[in-house]
Every structure is written in structure tokens, then in C-alpha cells.
Amino acid sequence: MNNLVLASTSAEAASLEEARTRLAEAAGTLGTLCNNLVAAAGNPAGHELAQADQGALVDFAEQQLVPMAAALAGAFAGATPSPSVNLLATVAAGHNERVSATTKALEVQELPLQMVLAGGRLLEAATAFIAEATELILPELARNAAVSLADSLPTRSTTEAGTVGQSQAPASGGCACGGHDEPGLAELDTRVIPHAIRHSTIFGALEGLAAGKGILLIANHKPLPLLTQLEQRSPGKFAVEFLEDGPELWKLSMIRN
């Protein structure tokens, strides 16, 4: 993420950063939705709950991941050929195929365990796509003067605007982003997220939460800029409480209202 990318124009550089931000947000939301599905499947009344979370995850993938994977794969058709372009065109096409196939496979599952397994395969495919799109595919397209990223990127969907399909699972569940510290809250350790995409990933994870669900945010500094941005993006949508307030570690409970 920190490597210098010489985009063909300043507009392409801006489009590159926009696309990276969208992918970081998608990664955060994807993790929350996949783990909502796992939590619902483990509930005694899990069938109907898992169906709701299955639908939310499929909708998210169809509205965000599938269009982005298809758009990046299709963008190589107009690129000036080179060995790296040819190689990454093949890589992008493979990611497009896998993201689409795993989304369709999840949609047709009927039993909670099958949903969880299919959701795991979608998570694996989408995580690989997001990583290589961020580090390899997008920079290659941004450098290619024959490609316009601004024209290639799909329009932001309603889920990207903050209306992700909400889980119907009980409020005691968490997003399961990591290990559990507080009852019902799953850890999101910001210390392991690259700085350039940290806020976007956190916002994405929060948007995947249903009302009453939350995360335990862990940071190595007091995240006041993050909280300011969160209130600007989603005023009044999240209840935040400092559970540990430094001086070396900060832990925040963040619950969706």
C-alpha cells in the first residue's frame, strides 16, 4: 500500500485512491457479514437467522464485490499491451470468475452449515481479490494511459453508501472480527491494519453490523480523528464507550444504535 504508483494522470491517481478506499471498506464489511452468518448458524434458532445473514452477504457481494471484480477484469481490454498487463489481465479474470462463482454457490445453499462453508469460500475468494486488486491490479491500470479508472469503476452502490443489509440475529452477537474480550463484542485490532486503509476498513466493519451489535476496537493511540470522521459519516448511529483509555492501549466499545 505504501509503494509509490506513478499514475498516468492526477485524475487517475485520485481514482486509484478512491478504488483502494472502496476495497478497504468492502473488506471490513465482508468480514462482519461472514461472521454474522457463522454466529447465526450456531444459534439454536439458526435456520431462519442464517437465511437472513446469507441473504445480506449475497446482496453485498452482488452489489459490491462482483461488479468491482468484473469492472477491473474488463478494464484490461482497453489497456496498452505489455507483459505485466497480459499477466494481470489473466489474474483479474480469474478473480472475477471466482468471486462470481462463490457468490452464486452461497446463494443456493439451504442448510446453515452449508451456508457457513460457502460463505467461507466466498470470503477466501474475495479476500484474495481485494489484496491483489489493491496491490497489483489497480496500480497497473492506473499507470496505463489507455485506461481510465474513473470510467472503469462501477458506480457506488447503496451498500457502499451505508445501507448494508442488516442481520436479524439477536443483539448479543458480535461481528467476530477476532478474539473476544467483552461479552458479545468481537475484537477489531487496528494495530494490524495498514495505516493507509485503517479507517476505511473500520468503517466497512461497522457498516456490516446490525442494530445492537458491536465491536471492541483496539488501538495503540486515542482514536479521536477516527471518531470525528465516524460522527461526520454516520451521526448518532454508533454508541462509543472507552473501556481502556491509555496510556499504551485504548479499547473502545462501538455498538450500532
N, C-alpha and C positions, 0 to 999 in steps of 0.2 A: 504493500500500500504506500510506502514512503518512497518508492523509486520514482525518479523524475520521468515524466512522459512528455515528449515533445509532440503535442497535438498539432494538426495541420493548420488550425486557426484558433483564435481565442474563443470563438463560439464553440468549437469542438472541445476545447479544454473544459468549458463550462458544462457542456453536455456530458462529458466523461464523469465529472464530479457528481452531477445530478444522478446519472445512472448508478454510480457506486453507492450513493446515499440510498437510492431506492432498493438496491440489492441488500444493503446492510439492514434496512428496516424489514425487508422481506425475511431475512434470516432470523431476526428476532421474533417476528410474528409466527413464522413457521415452527420454531421450537416450542413456543407456547401452545399452539394449536395441536401439534403432535402429542405433546404431553398431557393436554386436556383429554385427548382421546384415550391415552393409556389410563389416566385416573378414572375416567368414566367406565371403561371396560372392567376395572377392578371393583366397581361399586356393586353391591348386591342387586340393585335395580338397574344394572348396567346396560341392558339391551337398548332401551329407548334413549338413555343418556348417550351411549356410544353412537347411536344413529345420528343424534343431533350434532355431536362433535365430528363425526365422519362427514356430514354434510357441510359443516363450517370449513373443514380442511379442504374438501374437494372444491368448494366455491372459491376459497382463497387461491388455491393452485390454478384453477381455471381462469381466474380474473387477473392474477399477477404473474405467477411463475411460467405458465405455459405461453402466454403472449410474449413475455420477455425473452424466453428461450427461442421461440420461433423468430422473433424480430432480429435477434443477434445472429442467428443462423442465416436468415435471409439477407442480412446486410452484406455478407461476403460476396453475394452475386455481382454486386457493382464495384467491388474493390479491384484496384490495380493488382494483377497477379505478382506473386513473389513466393519463394519457398515457405516463408513464415505464414503468409496469407493462406496458401494452399493447405498447410498443415492445420492451422487454427480453424479454417473453414470446415475441415473434417471433424475436428474436435467439437465445434459448436453444433454441427449437425447431429453428432452422437448425443450430446447433452439434450438437444431439443427432442430427439426421439425417446430418450429415457424418461425425461420429465413428463412428457405427454403420456407415455405408456404406463408409468407408475400411478399417475393421476387417474387414468381410466380404470386401472386394476383396483384401486382403492374404492372407487365409486360403486362397483358391482358386488362388493363383499357384504354378506348378510349376518355373519356371526361376529360378536365382539373380538374374539381372539384373531379371527381373520382380518378384521379391520385394523387391529394393532399391528399385525405383521405387515400388512400392505402399507400402513402409514409409515412404518419404519423404512420400508423400501423407498417410499416417496421422499422421506427425509434424507436418506443416503444419496439419492439421485440429485435432489435439489441442492443439498449442501455442496456436493462436488461441482455442480453447475455454477453456483454462486461464487465459489472460491476461484475457479478458473476464469469465469467471466470477469471478475474483479481484477485479477492479477494479469491475465493474458489476453483474453478476447477483446475486452473494451479498449485497452491501450492500443492494440494492433489496429482496430477500426478507427480510433481517434487520430492515429498517425497517417492513415491512408487518405490522401487528398481527394480520392474519387468517391469517398463515402461521407455522408452527412449523418452523424449520430443523432442530431436533433430531429431529422426526418425519419430516422430508422426506429427510434424508441417508441414503444406503444404509449398511447395516452394513459395518464394515471387513472386507475380505476377507483371506484367508490371505496374499496377496501383500503387502498393506499391513502385515501382521504380520511381514514379513521373510522370506518363503519364495518369493521371485520365482523363476520357472522359470529354471534355470541353463543357460547356453550350453555346448555341447560343443566349442567351438572351442579350439585349442591355447592353452596358458597364456601364450604370448608376446604375445597380442593385448591391446589396451587398450580402454578404453571410448570412446575417440575423442571426448571431450568438447570438445577444442580442439586446438591445435597440440601437437606432440610435443617434449619436452625430454630425457627419459631414454628409452633404448631400451625399447620395449614399454609405456611409460606415456603416457597422454594427459593433457593439462593440464586441470584444472578451476580456473579463475581466480576465486577468491571475491571479488576486488575489484569485479567487475562484477555481482555478485548483490545485490539489495536486502537490507539488513540484516535486515529483518523475516522474510524467508523463507530466509536464507542456510543455517542449519543444516539445516532440513528438506530443502532442495534437495540438499545434500551427502549427507545420509543416504539420500535416494532414489537418488542416483547410485551410492553404494556398494552398495546392496542389489541393483542390477542386475548386479553383477559376478559372474562365475563364479570358482571356486577357482583361484588362481594368477594372476588378472588384477588390475589395479590402476589407480590414477590418480596423477597428480602434482598435489598440491594446492598452490596458490599463494595466499599471504595477505600482508597488509601489517601483521600483528601475529602474535605467537606464539599459536597457536590452542589454548591449554590447556583452556578451557571446552568447546570442541568435542570434544577428545579424551576429556575426562572423561565427557561425555554419550555418546559413542560406546561407551566401555567399559561404561557402565551399560546401554545398549541391547543391545549385541552383545558380551558379554565374550569376549575371546580370539579373535574372529572375524577381526580385521584386524591385520596386521603393519605398524607405523608406524615410519618412519625419517626423521629430519631430514636433508635433503640440503643445505639452506642455512638457517642459524639466525640471521637478522637481520644488522645491526640495522634495515635498511629493508625487507627482503624475507625471507619464510620459504617454503621449499619442502619438502614432505613427500611421501615415497613411502608410499602406502597400498595394501597388497596383501591381497586376501582369502585367508585360510588354507584 
